[in-house]
Amino acid sequence: MQNYVTFIFVFMLISGFAFVGLVSNVAMALPLDFLDRTYVFGPITGITEDENDNTDWVLAGIWRSSLSNSTETSSSNASAGTFNAAIDMMRPDGTARHTHTVTDFVLLNSSSPSGTNSTHFNGTSTVSLANGPALDIPTSIKLSNDNIVNIWMDPESVDRHFGESSTIFGIVASPEFDQSIKNSVSMNNKTQNSSLAY
């Protein structure tokens, strides 16, 4: 058990540094609305285990959402908020790497249970799987303390591909992290503009 906890801690630490490196290297490739205050975003991390409690898959990726600004329920209204994610999966030895996307989230209802300091957004989404996109997958997004995101997809609807519970964790990027990205984009723009002046 101690090795498991150590593995999770080390993995989250490394994936956090990798995420920072990735964002700083591709800051110029970010769409302008990515840094818009209407969105929150951050890294994804997790593992799935086999029936013997051995790590089966390692998960990492990124998510972006405007759900935290949503107060209305909608069947197809884009103003009700968006949620998108890209999830990389690979074996613990680094093999069989592949990516899944979670897109087209449709908010059906939301709630903020008293005393929990969390908001639950329930709806459906499209999840890319090996055989193509799986539509209308029951999906729940839980935002806790404005810091942690739990992404749940109905296990049966996704062939238990993300494990028995199909819960994936995300971290909300801090304002300092958001500012560091903006500073990086600004610095890259100044560098490009000064090189164009020659």
ChimeraX attribute file (.defattr): number of C-alpha atoms within 10 A of each C-alpha:
attribute: neighborCount
match mode: 1-to-1
recipient: residues
	/A:1	6
	/A:2	6
	/A:3	8
	/A:4	12
	/A:5	10
	/A:6	11
	/A:7	13
	/A:8	15
	/A:9	12
	/A:10	12
	/A:11	18
	/A:12	17
	/A:13	12
	/A:14	12
	/A:15	18
	/A:16	18
	/A:17	12
	/A:18	13
	/A:19	18
	/A:20	15
	/A:21	12
	/A:22	11
	/A:23	16
	/A:24	16
	/A:25	11
	/A:26	12
	/A:27	17
	/A:28	15
	/A:29	9
	/A:30	12
	/A:31	9
	/A:32	9
	/A:33	9
	/A:34	13
	/A:35	15
	/A:36	11
	/A:37	10
	/A:38	14
	/A:39	17
	/A:40	23
	/A:41	22
	/A:42	22
	/A:43	24
	/A:44	27
	/A:45	21
	/A:46	19
	/A:47	22
	/A:48	21
	/A:49	14
	/A:50	11
	/A:51	8
	/A:52	7
	/A:53	9
	/A:54	12
	/A:55	15
	/A:56	18
	/A:57	23
	/A:58	21
	/A:59	23
	/A:60	23
	/A:61	20
	/A:62	18
	/A:63	21
	/A:64	18
	/A:65	19
	/A:66	18
	/A:67	24
	/A:68	19
	/A:69	15
	/A:70	16
	/A:71	13
	/A:72	14
	/A:73	18
	/A:74	16
	/A:75	13
	/A:76	12
	/A:77	12
	/A:78	12
	/A:79	14
	/A:80	21
	/A:81	22
	/A:82	20
	/A:83	21
	/A:84	18
	/A:85	21
	/A:86	19
	/A:87	20
	/A:88	18
	/A:89	24
	/A:90	17
	/A:91	16
	/A:92	14
	/A:93	9
	/A:94	10
	/A:95	10
	/A:96	10
	/A:97	12
	/A:98	13
	/A:99	15
	/A:100	16
	/A:101	19
	/A:102	23
	/A:103	18
	/A:104	17
	/A:105	28
	/A:106	25
	/A:107	27
	/A:108	18
	/A:109	16
	/A:110	19
	/A:111	12
	/A:112	14
	/A:113	10
	/A:114	8
	/A:115	6
	/A:116	9
	/A:117	11
	/A:118	18
	/A:119	20
	/A:120	19
	/A:121	24
	/A:122	20
	/A:123	21
	/A:124	22
	/A:125	24
	/A:126	19
	/A:127	24
	/A:128	18
	/A:129	16
	/A:130	10
	/A:131	6
	/A:132	8
	/A:133	15
	/A:134	15
	/A:135	15
	/A:136	15
	/A:137	19
	/A:138	20
	/A:139	25
	/A:140	23
	/A:141	24
	/A:142	22
	/A:143	22
	/A:144	17
	/A:145	12
	/A:146	16
	/A:147	13
	/A:148	17
	/A:149	25
	/A:150	18
	/A:151	20
	/A:152	18
	/A:153	25
	/A:154	18
	/A:155	18
	/A:156	14
	/A:157	15
	/A:158	18
	/A:159	12
	/A:160	13
	/A:161	16
	/A:162	23
	/A:163	18
	/A:164	15
	/A:165	14
	/A:166	19
	/A:167	20
	/A:168	21
	/A:169	18
	/A:170	24
	/A:171	21
	/A:172	20
	/A:173	15
	/A:174	14
	/A:175	10
	/A:176	9
	/A:177	13
	/A:178	17
	/A:179	12
	/A:180	15
	/A:181	20
	/A:182	15
	/A:183	14
	/A:184	18
	/A:185	19
	/A:186	14
	/A:187	12
	/A:188	14
	/A:189	13
	/A:190	12
	/A:191	11
	/A:192	11
	/A:193	11
	/A:194	10
	/A:195	9
	/A:196	8
	/A:197	6
	/A:198	5
